[in-house]
Amino acid sequence: MTQNNKSRITVDIHNKSYTIVGEESASHVRLVASLVDQKMNEIQEANRHLDTTKLAVLTAVNTMNDYLKLKEDYAALLGSLKKKEDN
């Protein structure tokens, strides 16, 4: 089911099916979906009162926070490498 290098993959996240259309491999899309599902389940365990919308937003906020921290760490590592190369 490929059209213009895009494929459609159906995944389950938080007990709902979603069809993802993109250029990534099916295994990559499934991995991403699995990680989102795990993060949602982890957050729900600590916050049982959250409805699905609030749970999804909290998951997105947590994931973006993790992403920004990793991005900062990456920039710091690049800076360290540059310093070593300059010496």
PDB file of N, CA, C and O in Angstrom:
ATOM      1  N   MET A   1       0.825  -1.197   0.000  1.00  0.00           N
ATOM      2  CA  MET A   1       0.000   0.000   0.000  1.00  0.00           C
ATOM      3  C   MET A   1       0.865   1.255   0.000  1.00  0.00           C
ATOM      4  O   MET A   1       0.725   2.111   0.873  1.00  0.00           O
ATOM      5  N   THR A   2       1.733   1.358  -0.951  1.00  0.00           N
ATOM      6  CA  THR A   2       2.614   2.516  -1.022  1.00  0.00           C
ATOM      7  C   THR A   2       2.159   3.455  -2.124  1.00  0.00           C
ATOM      8  O   THR A   2       1.857   3.015  -3.234  1.00  0.00           O
ATOM      9  N   GLN A   3       2.107   4.748  -1.823  1.00  0.00           N
ATOM     10  CA  GLN A   3       1.715   5.753  -2.792  1.00  0.00           C
ATOM     11  C   GLN A   3       2.647   6.944  -2.583  1.00  0.00           C
ATOM     12  O   GLN A   3       2.648   7.556  -1.515  1.00  0.00           O
ATOM     13  N   ASN A   4       3.448   7.273  -3.615  1.00  0.00           N
ATOM     14  CA  ASN A   4       4.416   8.359  -3.509  1.00  0.00           C
ATOM     15  C   ASN A   4       5.360   8.153  -2.329  1.00  0.00           C
ATOM     16  O   ASN A   4       5.614   9.080  -1.560  1.00  0.00           O
ATOM     17  N   ASN A   5       5.879   6.933  -2.191  1.00  0.00           N
ATOM     18  CA  ASN A   5       6.797   6.568  -1.109  1.00  0.00           C
ATOM     19  C   ASN A   5       6.176   6.656   0.278  1.00  0.00           C
ATOM     20  O   ASN A   5       6.904   6.654   1.271  1.00  0.00           O
ATOM     21  N   LYS A   6       4.877   6.731   0.373  1.00  0.00           N
ATOM     22  CA  LYS A   6       4.203   6.758   1.664  1.00  0.00           C
ATOM     23  C   LYS A   6       3.471   5.440   1.864  1.00  0.00           C
ATOM     24  O   LYS A   6       2.925   4.854   0.929  1.00  0.00           O
ATOM     25  N   SER A   7       3.479   5.001   3.101  1.00  0.00           N
ATOM     26  CA  SER A   7       2.728   3.789   3.401  1.00  0.00           C
ATOM     27  C   SER A   7       1.774   4.063   4.551  1.00  0.00           C
ATOM     28  O   SER A   7       1.954   4.999   5.330  1.00  0.00           O
ATOM     29  N   ARG A   8       0.757   3.220   4.633  1.00  0.00           N
ATOM     30  CA  ARG A   8      -0.266   3.337   5.666  1.00  0.00           C
ATOM     31  C   ARG A   8      -0.094   2.171   6.622  1.00  0.00           C
ATOM     32  O   ARG A   8      -0.110   1.010   6.213  1.00  0.00           O
ATOM     33  N   ILE A   9       0.073   2.488   7.901  1.00  0.00           N
ATOM     34  CA  ILE A   9       0.238   1.457   8.921  1.00  0.00           C
ATOM     35  C   ILE A   9      -0.797   1.713  10.008  1.00  0.00           C
ATOM     36  O   ILE A   9      -0.925   2.835  10.497  1.00  0.00           O
ATOM     37  N   THR A  10      -1.525   0.685  10.380  1.00  0.00           N
ATOM     38  CA  THR A  10      -2.498   0.803  11.463  1.00  0.00           C
ATOM     39  C   THR A  10      -1.847   0.311  12.749  1.00  0.00           C
ATOM     40  O   THR A  10      -1.283  -0.782  12.805  1.00  0.00           O
ATOM     41  N   VAL A  11      -1.940   1.148  13.780  1.00  0.00           N
ATOM     42  CA  VAL A  11      -1.350   0.831  15.081  1.00  0.00           C
ATOM     43  C   VAL A  11      -2.396   1.036  16.167  1.00  0.00           C
ATOM     44  O   VAL A  11      -3.388   1.736  15.966  1.00  0.00           O
ATOM     45  N   ASP A  12      -2.165   0.429  17.298  1.00  0.00           N
ATOM     46  CA  ASP A  12      -3.031   0.624  18.455  1.00  0.00           C
ATOM     47  C   ASP A  12      -2.288   1.442  19.500  1.00  0.00           C
ATOM     48  O   ASP A  12      -1.173   1.107  19.899  1.00  0.00           O
ATOM     49  N   ILE A  13      -2.928   2.520  19.933  1.00  0.00           N
ATOM     50  CA  ILE A  13      -2.399   3.358  20.994  1.00  0.00           C
ATOM     51  C   ILE A  13      -3.523   3.594  21.983  1.00  0.00           C
ATOM     52  O   ILE A  13      -4.581   4.115  21.630  1.00  0.00           O
ATOM     53  N   HIS A  14      -3.284   3.212  23.204  1.00  0.00           N
ATOM     54  CA  HIS A  14      -4.258   3.387  24.285  1.00  0.00           C
ATOM     55  C   HIS A  14      -5.615   2.786  23.908  1.00  0.00           C
ATOM     56  O   HIS A  14      -6.666   3.405  24.068  1.00  0.00           O
ATOM     57  N   ASN A  15      -5.543   1.566  23.405  1.00  0.00           N
ATOM     58  CA  ASN A  15      -6.723   0.770  23.056  1.00  0.00           C
ATOM     59  C   ASN A  15      -7.574   1.367  21.924  1.00  0.00           C
ATOM     60  O   ASN A  15      -8.768   1.083  21.828  1.00  0.00           O
ATOM     61  N   LYS A  16      -6.970   2.176  21.086  1.00  0.00           N
ATOM     62  CA  LYS A  16      -7.655   2.713  19.909  1.00  0.00           C
ATOM     63  C   LYS A  16      -6.759   2.513  18.698  1.00  0.00           C
ATOM     64  O   LYS A  16      -5.534   2.584  18.797  1.00  0.00           O
ATOM     65  N   SER A  17      -7.382   2.261  17.559  1.00  0.00           N
ATOM     66  CA  SER A  17      -6.618   2.073  16.323  1.00  0.00           C
ATOM     67  C   SER A  17      -6.444   3.396  15.600  1.00  0.00           C
ATOM     68  O   SER A  17      -7.366   4.207  15.514  1.00  0.00           O
ATOM     69  N   TYR A  18      -5.235   3.595  15.079  1.00  0.00           N
ATOM     70  CA  TYR A  18      -4.909   4.793  14.306  1.00  0.00           C
ATOM     71  C   TYR A  18      -4.183   4.358  13.048  1.00  0.00           C
ATOM     72  O   TYR A  18      -3.342   3.460  13.093  1.00  0.00           O
ATOM     73  N   THR A  19      -4.499   4.982  11.932  1.00  0.00           N
ATOM     74  CA  THR A  19      -3.783   4.727  10.696  1.00  0.00           C
ATOM     75  C   THR A  19      -2.787   5.860  10.503  1.00  0.00           C
ATOM     76  O   THR A  19      -3.156   7.032  10.423  1.00  0.00           O
ATOM     77  N   ILE A  20      -1.524   5.486  10.431  1.00  0.00           N
ATOM     78  CA  ILE A  20      -0.439   6.447  10.271  1.00  0.00           C
ATOM     79  C   ILE A  20       0.024   6.393   8.823  1.00  0.00           C
ATOM     80  O   ILE A  20       0.305   5.315   8.298  1.00  0.00           O
ATOM     81  N   VAL A  21       0.102   7.538   8.183  1.00  0.00           N
ATOM     82  CA  VAL A  21       0.574   7.629   6.798  1.00  0.00           C
ATOM     83  C   VAL A  21       1.907   8.367   6.828  1.00  0.00           C
ATOM     84  O   VAL A  21       2.002   9.472   7.362  1.00  0.00           O
ATOM     85  N   GLY A  22       2.928   7.755   6.256  1.00  0.00           N
ATOM     86  CA  GLY A  22       4.221   8.411   6.245  1.00  0.00           C
ATOM     87  C   GLY A  22       5.247   7.635   5.455  1.00  0.00           C
ATOM     88  O   GLY A  22       4.954   6.583   4.887  1.00  0.00           O
ATOM     89  N   GLU A  23       6.450   8.168   5.427  1.00  0.00           N
ATOM     90  CA  GLU A  23       7.538   7.575   4.667  1.00  0.00           C
ATOM     91  C   GLU A  23       8.423   6.660   5.502  1.00  0.00           C
ATOM     92  O   GLU A  23       9.290   5.974   4.959  1.00  0.00           O
ATOM     93  N   GLU A  24       8.218   6.641   6.807  1.00  0.00           N
ATOM     94  CA  GLU A  24       9.024   5.785   7.683  1.00  0.00           C
ATOM     95  C   GLU A  24       8.646   4.321   7.482  1.00  0.00           C
ATOM     96  O   GLU A  24       7.556   4.003   7.005  1.00  0.00           O
ATOM     97  N   SER A  25       9.570   3.440   7.856  1.00  0.00           N
ATOM     98  CA  SER A  25       9.297   2.011   7.741  1.00  0.00           C
ATOM     99  C   SER A  25       8.191   1.611   8.716  1.00  0.00           C
ATOM    100  O   SER A  25       7.963   2.276   9.727  1.00  0.00           O
ATOM    101  N   ALA A  26       7.519   0.523   8.395  1.00  0.00           N
ATOM    102  CA  ALA A  26       6.446   0.027   9.261  1.00  0.00           C
ATOM    103  C   ALA A  26       6.983  -0.287  10.652  1.00  0.00           C
ATOM    104  O   ALA A  26       6.320  -0.017  11.653  1.00  0.00           O
ATOM    105  N   SER A  27       8.179  -0.856  10.715  1.00  0.00           N
ATOM    106  CA  SER A  27       8.750  -1.201  12.029  1.00  0.00           C
ATOM    107  C   SER A  27       9.023   0.054  12.850  1.00  0.00           C
ATOM    108  O   SER A  27       8.845   0.047  14.068  1.00  0.00           O
ATOM    109  N   HIS A  28       9.452   1.128  12.197  1.00  0.00           N
ATOM    110  CA  HIS A  28       9.702   2.383  12.913  1.00  0.00           C
ATOM    111  C   HIS A  28       8.387   2.964  13.448  1.00  0.00           C
ATOM    112  O   HIS A  28       8.317   3.384  14.603  1.00  0.00           O
ATOM    113  N   VAL A  29       7.365   2.986  12.621  1.00  0.00           N
ATOM    114  CA  VAL A  29       6.062   3.518  13.036  1.00  0.00           C
ATOM    115  C   VAL A  29       5.504   2.695  14.195  1.00  0.00           C
ATOM    116  O   VAL A  29       4.961   3.249  15.151  1.00  0.00           O
ATOM    117  N   ARG A  30       5.639   1.381  14.106  1.00  0.00           N
ATOM    118  CA  ARG A  30       5.154   0.518  15.201  1.00  0.00           C
ATOM    119  C   ARG A  30       5.929   0.777  16.491  1.00  0.00           C
ATOM    120  O   ARG A  30       5.345   0.776  17.575  1.00  0.00           O
ATOM    121  N   LEU A  31       7.241   1.000  16.382  1.00  0.00           N
ATOM    122  CA  LEU A  31       8.051   1.305  17.561  1.00  0.00           C
ATOM    123  C   LEU A  31       7.604   2.615  18.192  1.00  0.00           C
ATOM    124  O   LEU A  31       7.427   2.692  19.407  1.00  0.00           O
ATOM    125  N   VAL A  32       7.421   3.640  17.377  1.00  0.00           N
ATOM    126  CA  VAL A  32       6.973   4.937  17.888  1.00  0.00           C
ATOM    127  C   VAL A  32       5.613   4.784  18.579  1.00  0.00           C
ATOM    128  O   VAL A  32       5.416   5.291  19.683  1.00  0.00           O
ATOM    129  N   ALA A  33       4.694   4.098  17.941  1.00  0.00           N
ATOM    130  CA  ALA A  33       3.360   3.893  18.522  1.00  0.00           C
ATOM    131  C   ALA A  33       3.455   3.139  19.845  1.00  0.00           C
ATOM    132  O   ALA A  33       2.754   3.460  20.804  1.00  0.00           O
ATOM    133  N   SER A  34       4.314   2.149  19.886  1.00  0.00           N
ATOM    134  CA  SER A  34       4.493   1.373  21.114  1.00  0.00           C
ATOM    135  C   SER A  34       5.041   2.244  22.244  1.00  0.00           C
ATOM    136  O   SER A  34       4.606   2.124  23.389  1.00  0.00           O
ATOM    137  N   LEU A  35       5.981   3.108  21.928  1.00  0.00           N
ATOM    138  CA  LEU A  35       6.545   4.000  22.943  1.00  0.00           C
ATOM    139  C   LEU A  35       5.509   5.010  23.433  1.00  0.00           C
ATOM    140  O   LEU A  35       5.457   5.317  24.624  1.00  0.00           O
ATOM    141  N   VAL A  36       4.686   5.526  22.522  1.00  0.00           N
ATOM    142  CA  VAL A  36       3.612   6.444  22.928  1.00  0.00           C
ATOM    143  C   VAL A  36       2.623   5.716  23.830  1.00  0.00           C
ATOM    144  O   VAL A  36       2.200   6.252  24.855  1.00  0.00           O
ATOM    145  N   ASP A  37       2.255   4.497  23.451  1.00  0.00           N
ATOM    146  CA  ASP A  37       1.332   3.693  24.249  1.00  0.00           C
ATOM    147  C   ASP A  37       1.905   3.431  25.647  1.00  0.00           C
ATOM    148  O   ASP A  37       1.196   3.541  26.647  1.00  0.00           O
ATOM    149  N   GLN A  38       3.180   3.088  25.704  1.00  0.00           N
ATOM    150  CA  GLN A  38       3.829   2.836  26.998  1.00  0.00           C
ATOM    151  C   GLN A  38       3.816   4.094  27.865  1.00  0.00           C
ATOM    152  O   GLN A  38       3.513   4.030  29.057  1.00  0.00           O
ATOM    153  N   LYS A  39       4.143   5.229  27.266  1.00  0.00           N
ATOM    154  CA  LYS A  39       4.190   6.494  28.015  1.00  0.00           C
ATOM    155  C   LYS A  39       2.795   6.858  28.522  1.00  0.00           C
ATOM    156  O   LYS A  39       2.644   7.310  29.657  1.00  0.00           O
ATOM    157  N   MET A  40       1.776   6.662  27.681  1.00  0.00           N
ATOM    158  CA  MET A  40       0.407   6.958  28.115  1.00  0.00           C
ATOM    159  C   MET A  40       0.003   6.057  29.276  1.00  0.00           C
ATOM    160  O   MET A  40      -0.613   6.516  30.237  1.00  0.00           O
ATOM    161  N   ASN A  41       0.351   4.770  29.186  1.00  0.00           N
ATOM    162  CA  ASN A  41       0.013   3.845  30.264  1.00  0.00           C
ATOM    163  C   ASN A  41       0.745   4.210  31.551  1.00  0.00           C
ATOM    164  O   ASN A  41       0.175   4.127  32.639  1.00  0.00           O
ATOM    165  N   GLU A  42       2.006   4.611  31.426  1.00  0.00           N
ATOM    166  CA  GLU A  42       2.801   5.018  32.585  1.00  0.00           C
ATOM    167  C   GLU A  42       2.181   6.239  33.270  1.00  0.00           C
ATOM    168  O   GLU A  42       2.057   6.271  34.495  1.00  0.00           O
ATOM    169  N   ILE A  43       1.799   7.226  32.490  1.00  0.00           N
ATOM    170  CA  ILE A  43       1.199   8.438  33.050  1.00  0.00           C
ATOM    171  C   ILE A  43      -0.172   8.136  33.640  1.00  0.00           C
ATOM    172  O   ILE A  43      -0.535   8.676  34.685  1.00  0.00           O
ATOM    173  N   GLN A  44      -0.933   7.275  32.974  1.00  0.00           N
ATOM    174  CA  GLN A  44      -2.267   6.927  33.478  1.00  0.00           C
ATOM    175  C   GLN A  44      -2.181   6.191  34.818  1.00  0.00           C
ATOM    176  O   GLN A  44      -3.040   6.371  35.682  1.00  0.00           O
ATOM    177  N   GLU A  45      -1.153   5.370  34.989  1.00  0.00           N
ATOM    178  CA  GLU A  45      -0.977   4.660  36.265  1.00  0.00           C
ATOM    179  C   GLU A  45      -0.852   5.637  37.430  1.00  0.00           C
ATOM    180  O   GLU A  45      -1.351   5.379  38.525  1.00  0.00           O
ATOM    181  N   ALA A  46      -0.185   6.754  37.185  1.00  0.00           N
ATOM    182  CA  ALA A  46       0.011   7.747  38.232  1.00  0.00           C
ATOM    183  C   ALA A  46      -1.139   8.744  38.330  1.00  0.00           C
ATOM    184  O   ALA A  46      -1.264   9.447  39.333  1.00  0.00           O
ATOM    185  N   ASN A  47      -1.981   8.810  37.300  1.00  0.00           N
ATOM    186  CA  ASN A  47      -3.074   9.798  37.238  1.00  0.00           C
ATOM    187  C   ASN A  47      -4.338   9.140  36.696  1.00  0.00           C
ATOM    188  O   ASN A  47      -4.756   9.436  35.576  1.00  0.00           O
ATOM    189  N   ARG A  48      -4.933   8.279  37.451  1.00  0.00           N
ATOM    190  CA  ARG A  48      -6.088   7.503  36.991  1.00  0.00           C
ATOM    191  C   ARG A  48      -7.302   8.355  36.638  1.00  0.00           C
ATOM    192  O   ARG A  48      -8.178   7.903  35.901  1.00  0.00           O
ATOM    193  N   HIS A  49      -7.366   9.572  37.152  1.00  0.00           N
ATOM    194  CA  HIS A  49      -8.545  10.431  36.929  1.00  0.00           C
ATOM    195  C   HIS A  49      -8.528  11.143  35.573  1.00  0.00           C
ATOM    196  O   HIS A  49      -9.528  11.755  35.198  1.00  0.00           O
ATOM    197  N   LEU A  50      -7.425  11.079  34.834  1.00  0.00           N
ATOM    198  CA  LEU A  50      -7.324  11.813  33.571  1.00  0.00           C
ATOM    199  C   LEU A  50      -8.190  11.193  32.480  1.00  0.00           C
ATOM    200  O   LEU A  50      -8.205   9.976  32.301  1.00  0.00           O
ATOM    201  N   ASP A  51      -8.913  12.051  31.751  1.00  0.00           N
ATOM    202  CA  ASP A  51      -9.619  11.553  30.575  1.00  0.00           C
ATOM    203  C   ASP A  51      -8.599  11.406  29.446  1.00  0.00           C
ATOM    204  O   ASP A  51      -7.449  11.824  29.589  1.00  0.00           O
ATOM    205  N   THR A  52      -9.009  10.823  28.342  1.00  0.00           N
ATOM    206  CA  THR A  52      -8.080  10.515  27.250  1.00  0.00           C
ATOM    207  C   THR A  52      -7.431  11.769  26.668  1.00  0.00           C
ATOM    208  O   THR A  52      -6.242  11.757  26.348  1.00  0.00           O
ATOM    209  N   THR A  53      -8.189  12.837  26.530  1.00  0.00           N
ATOM    210  CA  THR A  53      -7.631  14.066  25.971  1.00  0.00           C
ATOM    211  C   THR A  53      -6.548  14.636  26.877  1.00  0.00           C
ATOM    212  O   THR A  53      -5.464  14.984  26.407  1.00  0.00           O
ATOM    213  N   LYS A  54      -6.828  14.733  28.155  1.00  0.00           N
ATOM    214  CA  LYS A  54      -5.827  15.257  29.096  1.00  0.00           C
ATOM    215  C   LYS A  54      -4.622  14.328  29.171  1.00  0.00           C
ATOM    216  O   LYS A  54      -3.484  14.788  29.268  1.00  0.00           O
ATOM    217  N   LEU A  55      -4.868  13.031  29.127  1.00  0.00           N
ATOM    218  CA  LEU A  55      -3.781  12.056  29.136  1.00  0.00           C
ATOM    219  C   LEU A  55      -2.897  12.232  27.902  1.00  0.00           C
ATOM    220  O   LEU A  55      -1.671  12.183  28.006  1.00  0.00           O
ATOM    221  N   ALA A  56      -3.508  12.434  26.741  1.00  0.00           N
ATOM    222  CA  ALA A  56      -2.749  12.620  25.504  1.00  0.00           C
ATOM    223  C   ALA A  56      -1.914  13.896  25.561  1.00  0.00           C
ATOM    224  O   ALA A  56      -0.758  13.899  25.138  1.00  0.00           O
ATOM    225  N   VAL A  57      -2.495  14.983  26.081  1.00  0.00           N
ATOM    226  CA  VAL A  57      -1.762  16.248  26.171  1.00  0.00           C
ATOM    227  C   VAL A  57      -0.607  16.115  27.159  1.00  0.00           C
ATOM    228  O   VAL A  57       0.500  16.578  26.883  1.00  0.00           O
ATOM    229  N   LEU A  58      -0.853  15.497  28.289  1.00  0.00           N
ATOM    230  CA  LEU A  58       0.205  15.301  29.280  1.00  0.00           C
ATOM    231  C   LEU A  58       1.321  14.418  28.718  1.00  0.00           C
ATOM    232  O   LEU A  58       2.500  14.652  28.987  1.00  0.00           O
ATOM    233  N   THR A  59       0.948  13.416  27.948  1.00  0.00           N
ATOM    234  CA  THR A  59       1.944  12.560  27.296  1.00  0.00           C
ATOM    235  C   THR A  59       2.771  13.372  26.306  1.00  0.00           C
ATOM    236  O   THR A  59       3.993  13.231  26.251  1.00  0.00           O
ATOM    237  N   ALA A  60       2.113  14.218  25.527  1.00  0.00           N
ATOM    238  CA  ALA A  60       2.828  15.066  24.563  1.00  0.00           C
ATOM    239  C   ALA A  60       3.774  16.024  25.279  1.00  0.00           C
ATOM    240  O   ALA A  60       4.913  16.204  24.847  1.00  0.00           O
ATOM    241  N   VAL A  61       3.321  16.635  26.362  1.00  0.00           N
ATOM    242  CA  VAL A  61       4.160  17.572  27.117  1.00  0.00           C
ATOM    243  C   VAL A  61       5.378  16.845  27.696  1.00  0.00           C
ATOM    244  O   VAL A  61       6.499  17.345  27.605  1.00  0.00           O
ATOM    245  N   ASN A  62       5.164  15.686  28.281  1.00  0.00           N
ATOM    246  CA  ASN A  62       6.274  14.902  28.838  1.00  0.00           C
ATOM    247  C   ASN A  62       7.255  14.488  27.754  1.00  0.00           C
ATOM    248  O   ASN A  62       8.469  14.560  27.946  1.00  0.00           O
ATOM    249  N   THR A  63       6.733  14.058  26.624  1.00  0.00           N
ATOM    250  CA  THR A  63       7.588  13.608  25.528  1.00  0.00           C
ATOM    251  C   THR A  63       8.398  14.768  24.964  1.00  0.00           C
ATOM    252  O   THR A  63       9.586  14.610  24.681  1.00  0.00           O
ATOM    253  N   MET A  64       7.778  15.925  24.797  1.00  0.00           N
ATOM    254  CA  MET A  64       8.501  17.093  24.291  1.00  0.00           C
ATOM    255  C   MET A  64       9.558  17.538  25.292  1.00  0.00           C
ATOM    256  O   MET A  64      10.649  17.946  24.895  1.00  0.00           O
ATOM    257  N   ASN A  65       9.254  17.468  26.572  1.00  0.00           N
ATOM    258  CA  ASN A  65      10.236  17.793  27.604  1.00  0.00           C
ATOM    259  C   ASN A  65      11.453  16.872  27.483  1.00  0.00           C
ATOM    260  O   ASN A  65      12.594  17.333  27.518  1.00  0.00           O
ATOM    261  N   ASP A  66      11.203  15.575  27.342  1.00  0.00           N
ATOM    262  CA  ASP A  66      12.299  14.613  27.164  1.00  0.00           C
ATOM    263  C   ASP A  66      13.102  14.929  25.910  1.00  0.00           C
ATOM    264  O   ASP A  66      14.331  14.863  25.924  1.00  0.00           O
ATOM    265  N   TYR A  67      12.414  15.270  24.831  1.00  0.00           N
ATOM    266  CA  TYR A  67      13.066  15.597  23.569  1.00  0.00           C
ATOM    267  C   TYR A  67      13.980  16.814  23.728  1.00  0.00           C
ATOM    268  O   TYR A  67      15.127  16.792  23.283  1.00  0.00           O
ATOM    269  N   LEU A  68      13.470  17.875  24.363  1.00  0.00           N
ATOM    270  CA  LEU A  68      14.271  19.090  24.532  1.00  0.00           C
ATOM    271  C   LEU A  68      15.501  18.842  25.395  1.00  0.00           C
ATOM    272  O   LEU A  68      16.572  19.382  25.119  1.00  0.00           O
ATOM    273  N   LYS A  69      15.356  18.025  26.442  1.00  0.00           N
ATOM    274  CA  LYS A  69      16.514  17.680  27.277  1.00  0.00           C
ATOM    275  C   LYS A  69      17.556  16.926  26.457  1.00  0.00           C
ATOM    276  O   LYS A  69      18.749  17.213  26.556  1.00  0.00           O
ATOM    277  N   LEU A  70      17.118  15.974  25.656  1.00  0.00           N
ATOM    278  CA  LEU A  70      18.052  15.234  24.806  1.00  0.00           C
ATOM    279  C   LEU A  70      18.721  16.149  23.786  1.00  0.00           C
ATOM    280  O   LEU A  70      19.910  16.004  23.501  1.00  0.00           O
ATOM    281  N   LYS A  71      17.965  17.080  23.243  1.00  0.00           N
ATOM    282  CA  LYS A  71      18.510  18.029  22.270  1.00  0.00           C
ATOM    283  C   LYS A  71      19.592  18.898  22.923  1.00  0.00           C
ATOM    284  O   LYS A  71      20.636  19.150  22.322  1.00  0.00           O
ATOM    285  N   GLU A  72      19.339  19.349  24.146  1.00  0.00           N
ATOM    286  CA  GLU A  72      20.333  20.134  24.886  1.00  0.00           C
ATOM    287  C   GLU A  72      21.582  19.299  25.169  1.00  0.00           C
ATOM    288  O   GLU A  72      22.704  19.785  25.022  1.00  0.00           O
ATOM    289  N   ASP A  73      21.384  18.044  25.576  1.00  0.00           N
ATOM    290  CA  ASP A  73      22.520  17.154  25.834  1.00  0.00           C
ATOM    291  C   ASP A  73      23.337  16.939  24.570  1.00  0.00           C
ATOM    292  O   ASP A  73      24.567  16.924  24.615  1.00  0.00           O
ATOM    293  N   TYR A  74      22.661  16.775  23.453  1.00  0.00           N
ATOM    294  CA  TYR A  74      23.322  16.586  22.165  1.00  0.00           C
ATOM    295  C   TYR A  74      24.154  17.817  21.803  1.00  0.00           C
ATOM    296  O   TYR A  74      25.299  17.694  21.370  1.00  0.00           O
ATOM    297  N   ALA A  75      23.568  19.003  21.983  1.00  0.00           N
ATOM    298  CA  ALA A  75      24.286  20.242  21.684  1.00  0.00           C
ATOM    299  C   ALA A  75      25.518  20.371  22.583  1.00  0.00           C
ATOM    300  O   ALA A  75      26.578  20.797  22.122  1.00  0.00           O
ATOM    301  N   ALA A  76      25.387  20.009  23.849  1.00  0.00           N
ATOM    302  CA  ALA A  76      26.526  20.066  24.775  1.00  0.00           C
ATOM    303  C   ALA A  76      27.617  19.091  24.345  1.00  0.00           C
ATOM    304  O   ALA A  76      28.800  19.428  24.393  1.00  0.00           O
ATOM    305  N   LEU A  77      27.233  17.894  23.928  1.00  0.00           N
ATOM    306  CA  LEU A  77      28.214  16.914  23.451  1.00  0.00           C
ATOM    307  C   LEU A  77      28.929  17.405  22.202  1.00  0.00           C
ATOM    308  O   LEU A  77      30.143  17.246  22.077  1.00  0.00           O
ATOM    309  N   LEU A  78      28.183  18.003  21.274  1.00  0.00           N
ATOM    310  CA  LEU A  78      28.807  18.570  20.076  1.00  0.00           C
ATOM    311  C   LEU A  78      29.797  19.665  20.449  1.00  0.00           C
ATOM    312  O   LEU A  78      30.882  19.757  19.875  1.00  0.00           O
ATOM    313  N   GLY A  79      29.415  20.491  21.413  1.00  0.00           N
ATOM    314  CA  GLY A  79      30.309  21.544  21.880  1.00  0.00           C
ATOM    315  C   GLY A  79      31.590  20.972  22.483  1.00  0.00           C
ATOM    316  O   GLY A  79      32.683  21.480  22.234  1.00  0.00           O
ATOM    317  N   SER A  80      31.448  19.921  23.271  1.00  0.00           N
ATOM    318  CA  SER A  80      32.616  19.257  23.865  1.00  0.00           C
ATOM    319  C   SER A  80      33.521  18.676  22.785  1.00  0.00           C
ATOM    320  O   SER A  80      34.743  18.799  22.865  1.00  0.00           O
ATOM    321  N   LEU A  81      32.927  18.044  21.775  1.00  0.00           N
ATOM    322  CA  LEU A  81      33.716  17.488  20.688  1.00  0.00           C
ATOM    323  C   LEU A  81      34.461  18.577  19.924  1.00  0.00           C
ATOM    324  O   LEU A  81      35.623  18.405  19.556  1.00  0.00           O
ATOM    325  N   LYS A  82      33.785  19.693  19.690  1.00  0.00           N
ATOM    326  CA  LYS A  82      34.408  20.799  18.973  1.00  0.00           C
ATOM    327  C   LYS A  82      35.595  21.345  19.752  1.00  0.00           C
ATOM    328  O   LYS A  82      36.637  21.653  19.173  1.00  0.00           O
ATOM    329  N   LYS A  83      35.433  21.465  21.086  1.00  0.00           N
ATOM    330  CA  LYS A  83      36.523  21.953  21.934  1.00  0.00           C
ATOM    331  C   LYS A  83      37.737  21.018  21.824  1.00  0.00           C
ATOM    332  O   LYS A  83      38.872  21.481  21.712  1.00  0.00           O
ATOM    333  N   LYS A  84      37.492  19.716  21.856  1.00  0.00           N
ATOM    334  CA  LYS A  84      38.581  18.735  21.774  1.00  0.00           C
ATOM    335  C   LYS A  84      39.265  18.801  20.426  1.00  0.00           C
ATOM    336  O   LYS A  84      40.485  18.660  20.339  1.00  0.00           O
ATOM    337  N   GLU A  85      38.489  19.014  19.367  1.00  0.00           N
ATOM    338  CA  GLU A  85      39.067  19.109  18.023  1.00  0.00           C
ATOM    339  C   GLU A  85      39.899  20.369  17.875  1.00  0.00           C
ATOM    340  O   GLU A  85      40.905  20.371  17.165  1.00  0.00           O
ATOM    341  N   ASP A  86      39.485  21.450  18.545  1.00  0.00           N
ATOM    342  CA  ASP A  86      40.201  22.724  18.446  1.00  0.00           C
ATOM    343  C   ASP A  86      41.503  22.716  19.244  1.00  0.00           C
ATOM    344  O   ASP A  86      42.387  23.531  18.980  1.00  0.00           O
ATOM    345  N   ASN A  87      41.633  21.832  20.193  1.00  0.00           N
ATOM    346  CA  ASN A  87      42.860  21.768  21.041  1.00  0.00           C
ATOM    347  C   ASN A  87      43.937  20.950  20.408  1.00  0.00           C
ATOM    348  O   ASN A  87      45.016  20.800  20.983  1.00  0.00           O
TER     349      ASN A  87
END
